[in-house]
Amino acid sequence: MNLTDTIKDKRLKEVADKVANSIPVDEADAFAMLTTNSILDLGSIAHFIRQKLHGRNVYYGVNMNLNYTNICELRCPLCAFSKDKEEDGGYTLSLMEIEKRVSEAVNAGIDEVHIVGGLNPDLKLDYFEEMLARIKRIKPDIFIVAFTAVEYDYFSKLNNLPLETVFRRLMDAGVNALPGGGAEIFAQDVRNIIAPKKISGKRWLKVMETAHGLGLRTNATMLYNHLEQPRDIVDHLFQIRALQDKTGGFKAFVPLAFHKENTAIKTDRSGTTTGYDDIRIYAASRVVLHNIPHIKALWMYLGEKMAQTMLLFGADEMGATYYNEKVVHAAGAKTPDFGSEGFLKRLIMDAGMTPVRTTAGYGDRTDRDERL
């Protein structure tokens, strides 16, 4: 029996027929997926693509989060992490403290560090170059995923340097890849409310295009469950897909469920998503973004049980250990701020999948014989 024959929903059967014949879905198809109640049919389509790309493999990482400062000029309403310079709780890590934290994490077995922070005007480019150099001295082969498109744009303006120069200098210092943060939702009317001072969606895409042109691979993200509508999600996904068609530089797409606790966003929606919400988002993302290899279901955002479920609805990665994560927990996430490697492997195996340890570069560092 082929894929189309397994789908009962008439509208989703049309989507399945396109997928089975390797025809990219259109915006009307995406809207249908985001509004359907036939989630088992939708899941069958997304899982078909996921299995075609990855079989039963599920990727995870062993890493640490390094949030070097929470002082930020933007103070976005959506953010519970940022502080003003003189505000209680504001901090900037010294290079010595960063070196200490990374050394401890390396001794615990990490092979990747994920670095993001606020837009702090006191931190010039030499701070970041020295930060990266010290991390590389601790573990020369560590994989560094560092700074969002918003941060790179800020570094360029603050240091009065071309964006390409900033990228090249930080690549020379040790950056291997970029996280996907700052994308939020591209719809400008919504963006004007949730992140009014942040760079536009158009600028975010341009910064990522520049990174891709220099050989850096990146993630892409989308924040949902705040003020967005299905049409905004469709627009976001198709702009990501269009840039991927052009550059091929996105390695993973990461839907992020908004946590509103301690933020300034006023919304009638619950602070948590429903299971149907998450399933529609993840499955539709997998189908629309046929040209991006990986879909991440971050256990720290979704919760362990829902992240496991997403492995049957298009996702192929659970995220990583994320030692010392601060940003989502400032907004009220109830998950632990660290998960052991054994914990992640158990989540994956209990879902009937095969755990594969990797980094954000997806160069598997474990021996194939060690895969469970």
N, C-alpha and C positions, 0 to 999 in steps of 0.2 A: 504494500500500500504506500503510495507517495504522500508527500506532505499535504497537498491540497485535499486529498480524500479524507484526511483525518479531521479537517476543520468543519464544524457545523454552522458557525455564524456566517451568513451570506456575505456580509461586507468584508469580514476577515478572510474569507475564502479567496476574494480578489487579491488581497495582500499576499496571501500564501502562494498564490499562483505566480505573482511577480517574483517573490523570493525564490521559489523553486526553479525559476527560469533565469535567475541572476539579473533581474531587472530592478534597478533602484526604485524604491517607492517614492511617491510624490507627497506634496503637502496635505492634500485631502486624505491620503492614506494615513499619514501621521496623526491628523486630527481624529480620524476614526479610531485609531489605536488608543489615543489618550482619553477618549470618552466612552470606550466600550465597557460593558459589564461582563463580556465573555472572556474572562481573564485566563481560563484554561486554554482556550483556542489561541489567544495572544501569546501565552507562554510557550505553546507548542511551536509557534513560528520563530520566536526568539531563540528557543533552545535548539532548534534545527540549525540556525546560523552559528550559535555558540559551539555546538558539537562539531560542525564542519571546520571551524577554525582551530579548536583546541582539544577536541575529543573530551576526555573526562578530566583533563588537567585543570587544576585551580592553583593560581599563583599567589604567593605571599612573600613578604619581606621581613627581614630582621633589621630594624633600624631604630633611630632615635629622632625625636623632634627637637629642633633648636630654635626657639623663639627668642631672638637676641634682644629685642626691645618691644615694649608695648606702648611706647610714646609715639603718637601718630598725629600728624597735622590734619588728617581727613576727618576723624571722629564720626565715621559713618553710622547712621542710625541702626543699621543691621548688626553692628559689631558690639559685643560685650567685652571684648578683650582690650581695646585701646584705652589710653589715658592721656591727659594733658601732661606737659612737662613737670609742672609743680604739684600735680594731683597726688594724693595718697595712693600708694600702690603702683605708681609709675616706676619703671626700672629700665636700665640698659646694662647688659652684661659686659663686664670687662673681658678683654682678650684672655687674661689669665683664667677667669672663671669659665669661659668657653672651652679653653684647653683642658681644664680639669674635668668638666662634664663629659667631653668627648672621650677623653682617656678612660674614664670609668666605664663608659658605654662600650668602647672598643674591647676593654678587658672582659666585658660581659658577653662579647661575641657578635656585636653588630657589624654589618658590612656596608651600611648606608646611613647618611645623615640628611635629614630633610630640614631646610632652613628657610624660615619666613619671619617677617617682623613688621613693625610699624614704620611709617615714614617719619623718621626722626632727623630734623635738620642739623643736628650736631654730629651726625655720623657721615663723614666724607668717604670717598671711594677707598682711600688707603686703609681704613678700618676693615673693610670687607676683604680687601686683598690680603691683609695680614691674617685675618680670621681664617680664610681658606688655606693659606700657606701653612698655618699652624696645624690645622686639621690634617692636611696631607702629610705633614712630618710625623704625626702620630701613627697614621696608617696610610702609606703611599697609595694603596690600591682601593681605598674606600671610595664608594660611589657617592658623589655630592649632588643632590637635587636642591637647587638654591634659587630663591627670590622669584616672586611672581612678576608678571608683566607690568603690574602697577609699580612695583619696586624698581624695576629696570628703567621705566619711564621717568621716575622720580630721580634716580641716580643721575640720569642724563641731564636733567634740568638743574639739579642742585650743584653738580660739578661742572656745568657748562661744557659738556662733552657730547659729541654725536652718539646716538644710541649704539651704533655698531662698535664704536670705540669702547664703550662701557662693556658690551658683551665680550669683545676680544680680550680686554684686560682681565675680566673675571673668569673667562675660560682659561686663560693662561695661568691664573691663580689656582684653578682646580675645579670649576663648575663643570659637571658632566651632563646635566639635564635640567629642565625647568618644571616646577609644579604648575598646576593649572589655575591657581587661585586668582581672584579678582574679576573673573568673567561674570559672576553673579547671574544676571539675566540681561540680555542685550537691549530689550525694549526700553527706549529712552524715557518714556513717561513713567515707567515703574522705577527705573534706575534713578530718576530725579528725586524719588521719595526715599528709597532704601540706601542709596549711596550717592548723594548729590554732588560731592566734590571729587569723586573717583573718576578716573579716565573713562571716556565713553567706550561702549562696546566696539565701535569702529576702531578706536585707537588700540584697544586690547588686541584685536585681531591683527593690526599692523605690527605691533611689537612682536607678536608670535610669528608672524610671517618673516620678520627680520631675523629672529632666532633660528627659524628653520633654514633660512638662506645661508646661515653661517654654520650649519651642520648640527645644531642643537635640536634634539628631539624633546617634545614637551607633552604634558598632559593638557586636557581641556576640562573645564568644570561647568556646572550649571547649578545655581541655587534655586530650590523650589519650595513651595508651601509657605509663601509670604503673601505677596500681592499680585503675583503673576496669574495670567489666564492661559488656557490651553493654546491660544493663538501665539502667545509670547514664547511658549516652550517650542512650538513648531518653528517659529522664526529663529530661535536660538540654535536649534539642532541643524537647521539647513544652512545657516551661516557657517557653523563649524564644518559641516560636510563640504561646503564650497571651498573653504580654505584648504581642507585636507586634499581635495581633488587637485588643487593647485600646487601644494608643497609636499604632501606626504609626511609632514613632520610631527603630526600628533600620534603618540603611541598608545594613549589611553584616554577614555572619556570617563569622567567621574561625576555622576549626579550627587548633589549634596542636599540633604533634607535640612531646611532651616530650623534652627532652635531659637525661639524668641525670648526665652527667659533672660532678663537683665539687658535686653536691647530696647531701643526706642521705637520699634516698629509697632504701629497700632493695626491690628488685624482681627477680624472676627473668627479666623481659623484657629483650630486647636494648636497648641504648641507642638503636638506630635502629629505625624501623618497617619493615615489609615493604611492597612496592608494593601488595599486596592490601589491607593494613590501610588505607593512605591512600586508595585508591580507594573502598573501602566507606564510609569516613567522609565523604569529600567528596561522593560521589554521593548517599548517603542524606541528607546535610544539605541538598543542593539540592532533593531531592524533598519532604522533610518541611517545610522552611521555604519553602514556596511564596509566603509573604507578605513575605519579605525580598528586596529586589531583587538584592543582590550577594553572591556567595560569593568570598572571597579565598583564593588559594593562594599564600602568601608564599614566594617563591623562597629567601629567607634561612633559612627553617625547613626547607623540604622539599628544598632543593637545586634547581638550575636545571632539570635534566632531569625530575624528578618534577613540578615546578611546571608545566612545559610540558604534561606528560601530563594533569594535572588539568583543563586547558582543554577536554579532550574528555570529561571526567567531571563536568561541572557548574559548574566555576569560571569566572568571567569577569574576574577581576582577578589580577595578578601581584604586587601590592604596589608598593613604590616604591624609590627609590635608597637611602634609609636611611643617609645619611652619618653615620658615627660611632656605629653601633649597639653597645650594650654588653651588654644583658641576656641574649639567647640565646647570644651568644658566650662569656659567662662560664660557661655551662653546657655548652660544648663543641661548639657548631655549627662545622662545617668550612667553611662558605661565607665569602666575603669579607665585610667589614663595610661595604662600599659597592659599589653598582653604578651605572654611568653610564647616562644616558638611552639612549644608543646600544645599550648592552648589553641593556637591557630590551626595546627595540623589536625587536632582532634575535631574541631569544628568542620573542617573540610572532609575528613574521612567519615564522620557521622552523616554527612550528606551524600555519601556514596561516591565521593570524588577522590582524585589523586593529588596530594599536595606536592607542589613544585616550588622550592625556594628560589627566589630571584631578587634582582634589584630593579629599580625604575628603568634600567636600560634593557631589561629582559634578557640579559646574558646569564643564563642559569649557572650558578657557582657550585652547585652540588653535583656530585657524581651521579650519573644516571642509575647506578646500582643502588643508591641510597634512597631513591624515590619509593614511597610506600604505596 
